[in-house]
Amino acid sequence: MKYLLAALVFMTLMTSKIIFDFNKNSNIKEWRIVNDGVMGGLSVGSFTLSPDGHGLFAGKISLENNGGFSSVRYKFDKLQVTADSYISIQLKGDGKKYQFRVKDDSSTYYSYITSFPTSGEWEEIRVSLKDMYPSFRGRKLDLPNFSKEYIEEIVFLFGNKRTENFQLLIDKIVLHQP
């Protein structure tokens, strides 16, 4: 009983903010695709709503012309975060590895990133902000891990240094603050 009470108190103290909850009526016009074409590459990615109302990030990676990635970005009003904040993402991947990125300021040239594998089944990915490291164009920067007070952009990126198709379904993205 003592553990149940402690868990209940912990859950009460935690606040959550939905960053995006996809459904058949979701307005996804603020989600923006950025492919390697910005660097001369030929990869193709798209972001649409699936028939079931999930965000669908899909495409094909090309390594031609030094290409190799596709990303989808979502900028929103700044959300305050703490040192212990984490983001949970309900998603279904294709068994491949993806990157998740955040920015505290969308105009900053670098992002804080982490990678996660997908199982091919619906699953919840948990990303601790303090574990995300700064990176620019695939290179880790000599800066501390994420320790900012806000986030205002999230990014999903696919690029595994292979020519291949990819597909990621996203259901819900939530910021949790213990």
DRENDO-1510 file (C-alpha; in Angstrom, 1 decimal, always signed):
<recs>
REC; n; res; u; v; w
REC; 1; MET; +0.0; +0.0; +0.0 .
REC; 2; LYS; +2.9; +2.3; +0.8 .
REC; 3; TYR; +4.3; +1.9; -2.7 .
REC; 4; LEU; +1.0; +2.5; -4.3 .
REC; 5; LEU; +0.6; +5.7; -2.4 .
REC; 6; ALA; +4.1; +6.8; -3.3 .
REC; 7; ALA; +3.4; +6.1; -7.0 .
REC; 8; LEU; +0.2; +8.1; -6.8 .
REC; 9; VAL; +1.9; +11.1; -5.2 .
REC; 10; PHE; +4.6; +11.0; -7.9 .
REC; 11; MET; +2.1; +10.8; -10.7 .
REC; 12; THR; +0.2; +13.8; -9.2 .
REC; 13; LEU; +3.3; +15.9; -9.1 .
REC; 14; MET; +4.2; +15.2; -12.7 .
REC; 15; THR; +2.8; +17.5; -15.3 .
REC; 16; SER; +2.4; +16.7; -19.0 .
REC; 17; LYS; +1.9; +18.9; -22.0 .
REC; 18; ILE; +0.9; +17.4; -25.3 .
REC; 19; ILE; +3.1; +18.6; -28.1 .
REC; 20; PHE; +1.1; +16.9; -30.8 .
REC; 21; ASP; -1.7; +14.3; -30.7 .
REC; 22; PHE; -2.5; +13.0; -34.2 .
REC; 23; ASN; -6.0; +12.1; -35.4 .
REC; 24; LYS; -7.9; +12.1; -38.6 .
REC; 25; ASN; -8.7; +15.8; -38.3 .
REC; 26; SER; -5.1; +16.9; -37.4 .
REC; 27; ASN; -3.8; +20.0; -39.1 .
REC; 28; ILE; -0.3; +19.1; -40.1 .
REC; 29; LYS; +0.5; +22.1; -42.3 .
REC; 30; GLU; +3.1; +23.3; -39.7 .
REC; 31; TRP; +5.1; +20.1; -40.1 .
REC; 32; ARG; +7.9; +20.8; -42.6 .
REC; 33; ILE; +10.0; +18.3; -44.6 .
REC; 34; VAL; +13.7; +19.1; -45.0 .
REC; 35; ASN; +15.5; +16.6; -47.3 .
REC; 36; ASP; +19.2; +16.4; -48.2 .
REC; 37; GLY; +18.3; +18.5; -51.3 .
REC; 38; VAL; +19.5; +21.4; -49.2 .
REC; 39; MET; +23.0; +20.0; -49.7 .
REC; 40; GLY; +22.5; +18.7; -53.3 .
REC; 41; GLY; +21.1; +15.2; -52.4 .
REC; 42; LEU; +18.2; +13.4; -54.0 .
REC; 43; SER; +16.4; +11.8; -51.1 .
REC; 44; VAL; +12.6; +12.2; -51.0 .
REC; 45; GLY; +10.5; +12.4; -47.9 .
REC; 46; SER; +6.9; +13.3; -47.1 .
REC; 47; PHE; +4.7; +13.9; -44.2 .
REC; 48; THR; +0.9; +13.1; -44.4 .
REC; 49; LEU; -1.9; +11.7; -42.3 .
REC; 50; SER; -2.4; +8.0; -42.6 .
REC; 51; PRO; -5.9; +6.7; -43.1 .
REC; 52; ASP; -6.1; +5.9; -39.4 .
REC; 53; GLY; -5.1; +9.5; -38.5 .
REC; 54; HIS; -1.4; +9.0; -37.5 .
REC; 55; GLY; +1.4; +11.2; -38.7 .
REC; 56; LEU; +3.2; +9.3; -41.5 .
REC; 57; PHE; +6.8; +10.2; -42.2 .
REC; 58; ALA; +7.9; +8.2; -45.2 .
REC; 59; GLY; +10.2; +8.3; -48.2 .
REC; 60; LYS; +13.3; +7.0; -49.9 .
REC; 61; ILE; +16.9; +7.8; -49.1 .
REC; 62; SER; +19.4; +8.3; -51.9 .
REC; 63; LEU; +23.1; +8.5; -51.5 .
REC; 64; GLU; +23.6; +10.2; -54.8 .
REC; 65; ASN; +25.2; +13.7; -54.8 .
REC; 66; ASN; +26.4; +13.2; -51.2 .
REC; 67; GLY; +22.8; +12.8; -50.0 .
REC; 68; GLY; +21.5; +10.5; -47.3 .
REC; 69; PHE; +18.7; +12.0; -45.1 .
REC; 70; SER; +15.2; +13.1; -44.8 .
REC; 71; SER; +13.6; +15.0; -41.8 .
REC; 72; VAL; +10.3; +16.4; -40.7 .
REC; 73; ARG; +10.2; +19.4; -38.3 .
REC; 74; TYR; +7.6; +20.9; -36.1 .
REC; 75; LYS; +8.0; +24.3; -34.6 .
REC; 76; PHE; +5.7; +25.4; -31.7 .
REC; 77; ASP; +5.4; +28.0; -29.0 .
REC; 78; LYS; +8.2; +27.6; -26.5 .
REC; 79; LEU; +7.5; +25.1; -23.8 .
REC; 80; GLN; +9.3; +25.4; -20.5 .
REC; 81; VAL; +11.4; +22.3; -19.5 .
REC; 82; THR; +13.3; +21.3; -16.4 .
REC; 83; ALA; +16.5; +19.2; -15.9 .
REC; 84; ASP; +14.4; +16.1; -15.5 .
REC; 85; SER; +11.9; +16.6; -18.4 .
REC; 86; TYR; +11.5; +13.9; -20.9 .
REC; 87; ILE; +9.4; +13.4; -24.0 .
REC; 88; SER; +7.4; +10.3; -24.7 .
REC; 89; ILE; +6.5; +9.3; -28.3 .
REC; 90; GLN; +3.9; +6.8; -29.3 .
REC; 91; LEU; +5.0; +5.4; -32.7 .
REC; 92; LYS; +5.3; +2.5; -35.0 .
REC; 93; GLY; +8.5; +2.3; -37.1 .
REC; 94; ASP; +9.7; -0.1; -39.7 .
REC; 95; GLY; +12.4; -1.8; -37.7 .
REC; 96; LYS; +15.0; +0.8; -38.6 .
REC; 97; LYS; +16.8; +3.4; -36.5 .
REC; 98; TYR; +15.7; +7.0; -36.4 .
REC; 99; GLN; +16.9; +10.2; -34.8 .
REC; 100; PHE; +14.9; +12.5; -32.6 .
REC; 101; ARG; +16.1; +16.1; -32.3 .
REC; 102; VAL; +15.1; +19.2; -30.2 .
REC; 103; LYS; +16.0; +22.8; -30.3 .
REC; 104; ASP; +15.5; +25.4; -27.6 .
REC; 105; ASP; +15.6; +28.1; -30.3 .
REC; 106; SER; +14.7; +27.2; -33.9 .
REC; 107; SER; +17.2; +29.7; -35.2 .
REC; 108; THR; +20.2; +27.9; -33.6 .
REC; 109; TYR; +22.3; +26.1; -36.2 .
REC; 110; TYR; +22.7; +22.9; -34.2 .
REC; 111; SER; +20.2; +20.5; -32.6 .
REC; 112; TYR; +20.3; +18.2; -29.6 .
REC; 113; ILE; +19.9; +14.6; -30.8 .
REC; 114; THR; +19.4; +11.0; -29.8 .
REC; 115; SER; +18.8; +7.9; -31.8 .
REC; 116; PHE; +16.3; +5.1; -31.3 .
REC; 117; PRO; +15.6; +1.8; -32.9 .
REC; 118; THR; +12.1; +0.8; -33.9 .
REC; 119; SER; +10.6; -2.7; -33.5 .
REC; 120; GLY; +8.0; -2.7; -36.3 .
REC; 121; GLU; +5.2; -2.6; -33.6 .
REC; 122; TRP; +3.5; +0.2; -31.8 .
REC; 123; GLU; +5.7; +1.3; -28.9 .
REC; 124; GLU; +6.5; +4.2; -26.6 .
REC; 125; ILE; +9.9; +5.8; -26.9 .
REC; 126; ARG; +11.1; +7.9; -23.9 .
REC; 127; VAL; +13.7; +10.6; -24.5 .
REC; 128; SER; +15.3; +12.3; -21.5 .
REC; 129; LEU; +16.2; +15.8; -22.6 .
REC; 130; LYS; +19.4; +15.9; -20.5 .
REC; 131; ASP; +20.7; +12.8; -22.4 .
REC; 132; MET; +20.5; +14.6; -25.8 .
REC; 133; TYR; +23.8; +15.8; -27.2 .
REC; 134; PRO; +24.5; +18.7; -29.5 .
REC; 135; SER; +25.2; +17.9; -33.2 .
REC; 136; PHE; +25.5; +19.7; -36.5 .
REC; 137; ARG; +25.6; +18.0; -39.9 .
REC; 138; GLY; +26.3; +14.6; -38.3 .
REC; 139; ARG; +29.1; +15.8; -36.1 .
REC; 140; LYS; +28.9; +15.8; -32.3 .
REC; 141; LEU; +29.8; +19.3; -31.0 .
REC; 142; ASP; +32.1; +20.0; -28.0 .
REC; 143; LEU; +29.3; +21.5; -26.0 .
REC; 144; PRO; +27.3; +20.2; -23.0 .
REC; 145; ASN; +24.2; +18.0; -23.3 .
REC; 146; PHE; +20.8; +19.7; -23.3 .
REC; 147; SER; +20.4; +21.9; -20.3 .
REC; 148; LYS; +18.2; +24.7; -21.7 .
REC; 149; GLU; +15.0; +26.1; -20.1 .
REC; 150; TYR; +12.8; +25.8; -23.2 .
REC; 151; ILE; +12.1; +23.8; -26.3 .
REC; 152; GLU; +10.4; +25.1; -29.4 .
REC; 153; GLU; +11.2; +22.6; -32.2 .
REC; 154; ILE; +11.2; +18.8; -32.6 .
REC; 155; VAL; +12.6; +16.9; -35.5 .
REC; 156; PHE; +12.4; +13.3; -36.7 .
REC; 157; LEU; +15.3; +12.4; -39.1 .
REC; 158; PHE; +16.0; +9.2; -41.0 .
REC; 159; GLY; +19.4; +8.5; -42.6 .
REC; 160; ASN; +21.3; +5.3; -42.1 .
REC; 161; LYS; +24.0; +5.7; -44.8 .
REC; 162; ARG; +22.1; +3.3; -47.1 .
REC; 163; THR; +19.8; +3.7; -50.1 .
REC; 164; GLU; +16.5; +2.5; -48.7 .
REC; 165; ASN; +12.8; +3.3; -48.1 .
REC; 166; PHE; +11.5; +4.3; -44.6 .
REC; 167; GLN; +8.2; +4.7; -42.9 .
REC; 168; LEU; +7.4; +6.0; -39.4 .
REC; 169; LEU; +3.9; +6.3; -38.0 .
REC; 170; ILE; +3.5; +8.8; -35.1 .
REC; 171; ASP; +0.5; +8.8; -32.8 .
REC; 172; LYS; +1.3; +11.2; -29.9 .
REC; 173; ILE; +4.2; +13.3; -28.6 .
REC; 174; VAL; +4.1; +14.4; -24.9 .
REC; 175; LEU; +6.4; +16.5; -22.8 .
REC; 176; HIS; +6.6; +15.2; -19.2 .
REC; 177; GLN; +7.9; +17.3; -16.3 .
REC; 178; PRO; +8.4; +15.6; -13.0 .
</recs>
